[in-house]
Amino acid sequence: MSYNCDMKSTEQNIVDTAIYVLNENPSATLEMVADKAGISSRTLYRYFNHRNKLLASCKETLTVTCRAAMNAAFDASENPIKQLELTLYAAIDCGSKFAFFDKLNQIMPKQETPETDGNAGQIQGRLFNLIVTLQKQGLITDVLTSAWIYKLFSGMVNTTISAITSGDIAVNDIKRFAWISFSQSIGIQKTAA
């Protein structure tokens, strides 16, 4: 029992480390991931004998983590503007996990992990539907496409991660600044400062 538990924690450590390393450097080798995880390359290869297998595990972990946070944000309010704001905060809280999740959804072929892609698609689908709803209600601009607004959303999350990492912005201001910047970029003019 203890052996299985140790295997699971080693495997999860590899996946968590890979998310961090590959988000920072998408071309990082498995050896770089192993080094950062504090294990030998041989140990890493025992769990993940191919990069795509590790990426698929990363994507599965990210899908579960980010899906739970994003769904909680969607379900926390009936007000679509508030839902969008809370969803941005949830993505920021997921941090580099959301950023890497977004990158993986763009680069991994859809057929590799159909169940996971369905879950990832559910997250993106809810966000796209929310954007379209806000546009139809005239609450955000309809000049920008929903795909463009999604890119702005992802870009704001990445900008926030960069600001947190650099330490240039007070942590207490980060989410507020992100929401003000994002909301105004999509035509929401009334934002509580």
C-alpha positions in Angstrom: 0.0 0.0 0.0 2.8 2.4 0.9 4.6 1.5 -2.2 1.6 2.4 -4.4 1.2 5.7 -2.5 4.9 6.5 -3.1 4.5 5.7 -6.8 1.5 8.0 -7.1 3.2 10.9 -5.3 6.3 10.5 -7.5 4.1 10.4 -10.6 2.2 13.5 -9.5 5.4 15.3 -8.6 6.7 14.6 -12.1 3.5 15.9 -13.7 3.4 19.0 -11.5 7.0 19.7 -12.2 6.5 19.2 -16.0 3.6 21.7 -16.0 5.9 24.3 -14.4 9.0 23.5 -16.6 7.2 23.1 -19.9 5.1 26.2 -19.4 8.3 28.2 -18.9 10.2 26.4 -21.7 8.0 24.4 -24.1 11.1 22.7 -25.7 12.5 21.5 -22.3 13.6 17.9 -22.4 12.4 15.1 -20.2 15.8 15.2 -18.6 15.3 18.8 -17.6 11.9 17.9 -16.1 13.6 15.1 -14.1 16.3 17.4 -12.9 13.8 20.0 -11.7 11.7 17.2 -10.0 14.8 16.0 -8.2 14.7 12.5 -9.6 16.8 10.6 -12.1 15.9 10.5 -15.8 15.6 6.7 -15.3 12.9 7.2 -12.7 11.0 9.7 -15.0 11.2 7.2 -17.9 9.8 4.5 -15.7 6.6 6.5 -15.4 6.6 8.3 -18.8 8.6 6.6 -21.5 7.5 9.2 -24.1 7.1 13.0 -24.0 3.5 12.7 -25.4 2.5 10.4 -22.5 3.8 13.0 -20.0 2.0 15.8 -21.9 -1.2 13.8 -21.9 -0.9 13.3 -18.1 -0.3 17.0 -17.7 -3.3 17.8 -19.8 -5.5 15.4 -17.7 -4.3 17.0 -14.4 -4.8 20.5 -15.8 -8.3 19.7 -17.1 -9.4 18.3 -13.7 -7.9 21.2 -11.7 -8.9 24.1 -14.0 -12.3 22.6 -14.8 -13.3 22.5 -11.1 -12.1 26.1 -10.5 -13.7 27.5 -13.7 -17.0 25.6 -13.1 -17.2 26.9 -9.6 -16.7 30.5 -10.9 -19.4 30.0 -13.5 -21.8 28.7 -10.9 -21.1 31.3 -8.3 -23.3 33.9 -9.9 -26.3 34.3 -12.2 -25.0 37.7 -13.4 -23.0 37.1 -16.6 -20.6 40.0 -16.0 -19.9 38.7 -12.6 -19.4 35.2 -14.0 -16.9 36.5 -16.5 -15.0 38.4 -13.7 -15.0 35.3 -11.4 -13.9 33.1 -14.3 -10.9 35.4 -14.9 -10.0 35.2 -11.2 -10.3 31.4 -11.3 -8.0 31.3 -14.3 -5.5 33.6 -12.5 -5.7 31.4 -9.4 -4.9 28.4 -11.6 -2.0 30.5 -12.8 0.6 28.7 -14.8 -1.7 25.7 -14.9 -4.3 27.6 -16.9 -1.6 29.1 -19.2 -0.1 25.7 -19.9 -3.6 24.1 -20.2 -4.4 26.7 -22.9 -1.1 26.0 -24.7 -1.7 22.3 -24.6 -5.2 22.6 -26.0 -3.7 24.5 -28.9 -0.8 22.2 -29.7 -2.0 18.7 -28.8 -3.9 16.8 -31.5 -7.5 16.4 -30.4 -7.7 12.7 -31.1 -4.9 11.8 -28.6 -7.0 12.1 -25.5 -10.7 12.3 -26.5 -12.2 12.1 -23.0 -9.9 14.9 -21.7 -10.5 17.0 -24.8 -14.2 16.7 -24.1 -13.7 18.2 -20.6 -11.3 20.9 -21.9 -13.8 21.7 -24.6 -16.5 22.0 -21.9 -14.5 24.7 -20.2 -13.8 26.6 -23.4 -17.4 26.1 -24.5 -18.8 27.6 -21.4 -16.5 30.6 -21.7 -17.3 31.1 -25.4 -21.1 30.8 -24.7 -20.8 33.3 -21.9 -19.0 35.7 -24.2 -21.7 35.3 -26.9 -24.4 35.8 -24.3 -22.7 39.0 -23.1 -22.4 40.2 -26.7 -26.1 39.5 -27.5 -27.1 41.4 -24.4 -25.0 44.3 -25.5 -22.9 44.2 -22.3 -19.6 43.7 -24.2 -18.6 44.8 -27.6 -19.7 42.7 -30.6 -17.0 44.2 -32.8 -14.5 41.7 -31.5 -15.1 38.0 -32.2 -15.6 35.6 -29.3 -12.3 33.9 -30.4 -10.5 37.2 -30.1 -12.0 37.9 -26.7 -10.9 34.4 -25.6 -7.4 35.2 -26.7 -7.5 38.5 -24.7 -8.7 36.5 -21.7 -5.8 34.0 -22.0 -3.4 36.9 -22.6 -4.6 38.6 -19.5 -4.0 35.5 -17.5 -0.4 35.2 -18.9 0.2 38.9 -18.2 -1.0 38.4 -14.6 1.3 35.4 -14.2 4.2 37.5 -15.5 3.4 40.3 -13.1 3.2 37.9 -10.2 6.5 36.3 -11.1 8.3 39.6 -11.6 7.1 41.1 -8.3 6.6 44.5 -10.0 2.9 44.7 -9.0 1.5 44.4 -5.4 -0.1 41.0 -5.1 -3.2 42.6 -3.6 -3.7 44.7 -6.8 -3.1 42.0 -9.4 -6.7 40.6 -9.8 -8.3 44.0 -9.7 -5.8 45.4 -12.3 -6.4 42.3 -14.5 -10.2 42.7 -14.4 -10.0 46.4 -15.1 -7.7 45.9 -18.1 -9.7 42.9 -19.5 -13.2 44.3 -18.9 -12.4 47.6 -20.5 -10.6 45.9 -23.4 -13.9 44.2 -24.3 -16.1 47.3 -23.8 -17.2 47.1 -20.2 -16.7 50.7 -19.1 -18.2 50.6 -15.6 -15.6 48.8 -13.4 -15.4 49.4 -9.7 -11.8 50.4 -8.9 
